[in-house]
Amino acid sequence: MIRYGPGNSWAAHRNEAPLAEPRYGVICYLSEGYRGGETAFPGAAVTLRPAVGEAIVYPWTYEHEAQEVTEGEKVVLECALCEVTVLQLSEPLAVNG
């Protein structure tokens, strides 16, 4: 989990993996009420600001950056996916408990 307060950013970079080469990066957005802090993909000229509970899934090697948060706190969870399997369900899964 990464917390960005006012003045925090993460310069444009490409992810690195010490043991295995992931295929996709995932950024899950966990907070709201902040200003700034957009996620940009400079090579694709795309800037995104997902809502709470949404995520960005992108090719692991894409250059990306977290732009400066100007107010409030941005909280994200980042992870890497090495393999992706898409299941097509005919009915929603039930979760008990």
SENUVO-323493 format. One line per 10 residues: their letters; for each residue x, y, z of C-alpha. Coordinates in pm, whole numbers, always signed. Example, Ala and Ser with C-alpha at 12.3 -4.5 7.8 and 13.67 -1.06 7.14 Angstrom:
AS = +1230/-450/+780  +1367/-106/+714 $
This chain:
MIRYGPGNSW = +0/+0/+0  +128/+346/-85  +13/+671/+75  +73/+1002/-100  +24/+1322/+101  +43/+1682/-23  +361/+1736/-224  +417/+1362/-282  +458/+1216/-631  +644/+934/-804 $
AAHRNEAPLA = +846/+1028/-1112  +797/+847/-1442  +942/+497/-1421  +917/+142/-1549  +861/-141/-1303  +1136/-388/-1222  +1096/-743/-1094  +1380/-914/-908  +1263/-1276/-943  +996/-1320/-1211 $
EPRYGVICYL = +881/-1100/-1494  +519/-1000/-1435  +292/-939/-1731  +69/-668/-1583  +76/-405/-1313  -236/-321/-1113  -306/+1/-920  -617/-15/-697  -757/+314/-568  -855/+313/-199 $
SEGYRGGETA = -920/+677/-108  -1112/+982/-221  -1119/+1350/-132  -768/+1432/-255  -663/+1670/-531  -397/+1605/-791  -234/+1261/-780  -345/+1145/-1125  -172/+843/-1276  -12/+926/-1609 $
FPGAAVTLRP = +131/+708/-1885  +356/+958/-2069  +432/+733/-2368  +61/+688/-2438  -31/+1051/-2352  -295/+921/-2107  -375/+1057/-1760  -627/+878/-1537  -800/+940/-1204  -1005/+631/-1112 $
AVGEAIVYPW = -1272/+641/-841  -1248/+453/-510  -1274/+79/-573  -1158/+104/-934  -823/-13/-1067  -589/+40/-1359  -441/-273/-1519  -154/-199/-1754  +130/-384/-1929  +416/-421/-1680 $
TYEHEAQEVT = +670/-245/-1902  +466/+74/-1961  +626/+388/-1824  +397/+550/-1566  +401/+814/-1295  +200/+935/-997  +150/+1308/-1034  +179/+1536/-731  -97/+1527/-470  -188/+1887/-388 $
EGEKVVLECA = -444/+1829/-111  -561/+1537/+105  -422/+1183/+94  -419/+940/-198  -397/+572/-100  -337/+298/-356  -253/-70/-352  -12/-182/-620  +59/-537/-728  +193/-740/-1019 $
LCEVTVLQLS = +26/-1020/-1212  +244/-1289/-1362  -38/-1487/-1524  -393/-1388/-1600  -682/-1629/-1643  -1025/-1492/-1730  -1319/-1704/-1620  -1660/-1661/-1777  -1924/-1742/-1517  -2285/-1808/-1602 $
EPLAVNG = -2393/-1699/-1251  -2235/-1474/-987  -2028/-1643/-719  -2187/-1654/-373  -1972/-1555/-79  -2081/-1678/+264  -1966/-1532/+592 $
